[in-house]
Amino acid sequence: MTSERATATEQREEDRTRISRMLEPHAPPDWQQRFRTTELLDSVIDGQPIQMFVMAADIRESTMLMKEAIRFERFAIVMDKFVSSVRLGIRRSGGWFDKFTGDGFLAYWIVQSASPDDYEERFVQTAGDITHTAHTLIDLFHRRVLEDFRANSRNLSAGVGLSIGLDAGPGHLVRIADELTVVGPPVVGAVRMVTAASLPKEIVANVFLGERLRDGQDGAYEALGMTVTREFRPTKEYPKGQEVYSLTFEQDGSEPASDDGDVPAGTREPSDAADGDGSTI
């Protein structure tokens, strides 16, 4: 019995090491200090749901942007630098960069279980972090990256731009083709929201997250300078209209950078570790 228990313990440690190695390229730099690591690894191993906020981004008319490029290699360089900046900014803000999808990207922020008060505090903080990061990335693309694409384009459609969808809820990290990727309802919701975004520069949240942001726009999230508007928009699943929350901001996302290049997060009482990234192309 003792031998079997020891073998099971050794196997669990091997599994944790393997999952840790798979998570490392996607994780915040300080993830092993920021999160209860063993608990998180065990949740992944055991297939347990993890409370998360998901961001789905879409570069509108990216195929047309590529076709209109004067030099394809220049297009590829600009896109690579943008994705690298996105990856760095998301991870520095405490988020996890899941993948580049070819015309966008998927990322998520994790909130671990805690006492009701601590969980609520972390939930509010993380909702502010993902919202601020979305705003910063929209500004980065339209203020800097689009200029680089424009300099290499024969023609530029008015529809080119970055749109972002947000959602929150229990998700899972699963192994697919030797990679860990995020799946579950908040992924579906975030993708549905970015599809519901009708124009570039739009940030659209699903009901669960959107209602929380709307309730806190004059309170916990006041520093973001954000207005949250409840709307109905047709989607593939709900052609007669689905309730969505459109996020608009008083100012662009070009806040003064700190000495290390990070942009401060926008909740009323941000944590030191919750910075956005002002990386440039």
C-alpha angles and dihedrals in degrees: 000000000000090000091051091049091050091049091051091049092050091049091051091051090050090050091050091050091049094048091045090054090050093049096047098083091052100040135096110265091248097040095127090057096036096053137040090256102194092049092049094048091049091051090056094045093048095043093242121163117258123204106240146161114227130206121197117186130190128194100217116230092359091154091056089046089055093046092051094049114121091209116024093201089058090050089052092049093051092047092048093051091048093051090047090052091047092050092049094045095049094047093047089052090057095263131126119236106220105181149318107248099199094258099033143348144254125223138164143198121214129219114190124210117272142148112309094258095045092044092051091049092050092044091054092046094049093046088055092047096053092044093049091046091051090052092047093050092049089053093046092054098045098038100043117002095050089055089058092049091047092054089057100041133099090201132006123207120220086230095066114110148093124285126182135202124199134195139157136208144095112326137167136230109220135177114249121169091345092307130103112233134174119249137167142077097316090055091051090046095049092048090048090051095051087050089052090055102102098190139035116268092034122135113196127183130197122242101268095052096029094057091051091050091047092051091050101041091103094036129031093009098040092111090063091068088224133158116200116201124191111222142163118235130173116249133178091259095041108031092171090058140290127218111252135165119232116207119208129173135215092225137023119262095256097114119164110277121234122237092274093051096254125132115226116250117250110231118111094254106024121188119238091245096053102082126143119221128249095194114158133214 
